[in-house]
């Protein structure tokens, strides 16, 4: 019975996870550009932009960082699997 990871597949999935995080950030950057460019003047707009930018710098950046961390973790697991398998 096989036990372990197909490390090539694990690395591919790890890269897909990291790419997904980057895609989220790219989309958010596009939306942020639109939010910051709305033809709207006044304190409500300033408040909205501030809320949006805090959301991006907090929750969104945390999500993207989590994608990167999970991808790197899976890549590291694949590396450990290869190292352990070659040592036997």
C-alpha beads as a LAMMPS data file, in Angstrom:
LAMMPS data file: protein, C-alpha beads

88 atoms
87 bonds

1 atom types
1 bond types

-500.0 500.0 xlo xhi
-500.0 500.0 ylo yhi
-500.0 500.0 zlo zhi

Masses

1 110.0

Atoms # bond

1 1 1 0.000 0.000 0.000
2 1 1 1.301 3.432 -0.973
3 1 1 1.541 6.025 1.751
4 1 1 2.775 9.514 1.108
5 1 1 2.393 12.271 -1.438
6 1 1 2.824 12.547 -5.156
7 1 1 5.248 15.421 -4.669
8 1 1 5.003 16.742 -8.232
9 1 1 1.247 17.015 -7.831
10 1 1 1.659 18.542 -4.373
11 1 1 3.945 21.231 -5.784
12 1 1 1.506 21.944 -8.615
13 1 1 -1.344 22.392 -6.149
14 1 1 0.869 24.564 -3.932
15 1 1 1.576 26.829 -6.908
16 1 1 -2.140 26.961 -7.766
17 1 1 -2.930 28.034 -4.205
18 1 1 -0.332 30.810 -4.332
19 1 1 -1.546 31.880 -7.777
20 1 1 -5.119 32.055 -6.475
21 1 1 -3.983 34.420 -3.737
22 1 1 -2.269 36.617 -6.311
23 1 1 -5.386 36.590 -8.497
24 1 1 -7.470 37.752 -5.521
25 1 1 -5.014 40.589 -4.924
26 1 1 -5.021 41.556 -8.613
27 1 1 -8.822 41.742 -8.635
28 1 1 -8.915 43.725 -5.405
29 1 1 -6.369 46.164 -6.820
30 1 1 -8.586 46.672 -9.877
31 1 1 -11.627 47.297 -7.690
32 1 1 -9.638 49.602 -5.395
33 1 1 -8.640 51.673 -8.397
34 1 1 -12.307 51.983 -9.315
35 1 1 -13.341 52.803 -5.745
36 1 1 -10.697 55.520 -5.550
37 1 1 -11.833 56.929 -8.900
38 1 1 -15.568 57.274 -8.285
39 1 1 -16.919 60.700 -9.217
40 1 1 -18.075 61.475 -5.692
41 1 1 -17.083 64.408 -3.538
42 1 1 -17.741 64.850 0.127
43 1 1 -17.242 63.382 3.569
44 1 1 -19.328 60.258 2.836
45 1 1 -16.984 59.358 -0.010
46 1 1 -13.896 60.034 2.077
47 1 1 -15.318 57.814 4.800
48 1 1 -16.179 55.080 2.292
49 1 1 -12.701 55.155 0.738
50 1 1 -11.114 54.974 4.173
51 1 1 -13.305 51.992 5.125
52 1 1 -12.533 50.267 1.824
53 1 1 -8.794 50.773 2.153
54 1 1 -8.832 49.495 5.745
55 1 1 -10.755 46.434 4.569
56 1 1 -8.170 45.797 1.866
57 1 1 -5.175 46.348 4.129
58 1 1 -6.705 44.175 6.848
59 1 1 -9.005 41.355 5.819
60 1 1 -7.991 41.060 2.179
61 1 1 -4.261 41.193 2.836
62 1 1 -4.748 38.606 5.591
63 1 1 -6.549 36.327 3.149
64 1 1 -3.851 36.703 0.492
65 1 1 -1.130 36.064 3.072
66 1 1 -3.002 32.922 4.153
67 1 1 -3.087 31.676 0.546
68 1 1 0.660 32.243 0.291
69 1 1 1.332 30.521 3.613
70 1 1 -0.818 27.499 2.733
71 1 1 0.865 27.172 -0.657
72 1 1 4.332 27.398 0.883
73 1 1 3.345 24.874 3.550
74 1 1 2.231 22.350 0.943
75 1 1 5.424 22.946 -1.048
76 1 1 7.434 22.370 2.120
77 1 1 5.514 19.150 2.787
78 1 1 6.420 17.961 -0.717
79 1 1 10.076 18.802 -0.083
80 1 1 10.030 16.898 3.206
81 1 1 8.409 13.939 1.453
82 1 1 11.136 13.905 -1.205
83 1 1 13.875 14.223 1.410
84 1 1 12.381 11.450 3.526
85 1 1 11.859 9.149 0.552
86 1 1 15.388 9.617 -0.769
87 1 1 16.877 8.893 2.658
88 1 1 15.348 5.409 2.720

Bonds

1 1 1 2
2 1 2 3
3 1 3 4
4 1 4 5
5 1 5 6
6 1 6 7
7 1 7 8
8 1 8 9
9 1 9 10
10 1 10 11
11 1 11 12
12 1 12 13
13 1 13 14
14 1 14 15
15 1 15 16
16 1 16 17
17 1 17 18
18 1 18 19
19 1 19 20
20 1 20 21
21 1 21 22
22 1 22 23
23 1 23 24
24 1 24 25
25 1 25 26
26 1 26 27
27 1 27 28
28 1 28 29
29 1 29 30
30 1 30 31
31 1 31 32
32 1 32 33
33 1 33 34
34 1 34 35
35 1 35 36
36 1 36 37
37 1 37 38
38 1 38 39
39 1 39 40
40 1 40 41
41 1 41 42
42 1 42 43
43 1 43 44
44 1 44 45
45 1 45 46
46 1 46 47
47 1 47 48
48 1 48 49
49 1 49 50
50 1 50 51
51 1 51 52
52 1 52 53
53 1 53 54
54 1 54 55
55 1 55 56
56 1 56 57
57 1 57 58
58 1 58 59
59 1 59 60
60 1 60 61
61 1 61 62
62 1 62 63
63 1 63 64
64 1 64 65
65 1 65 66
66 1 66 67
67 1 67 68
68 1 68 69
69 1 69 70
70 1 70 71
71 1 71 72
72 1 72 73
73 1 73 74
74 1 74 75
75 1 75 76
76 1 76 77
77 1 77 78
78 1 78 79
79 1 79 80
80 1 80 81
81 1 81 82
82 1 82 83
83 1 83 84
84 1 84 85
85 1 85 86
86 1 86 87
87 1 87 88
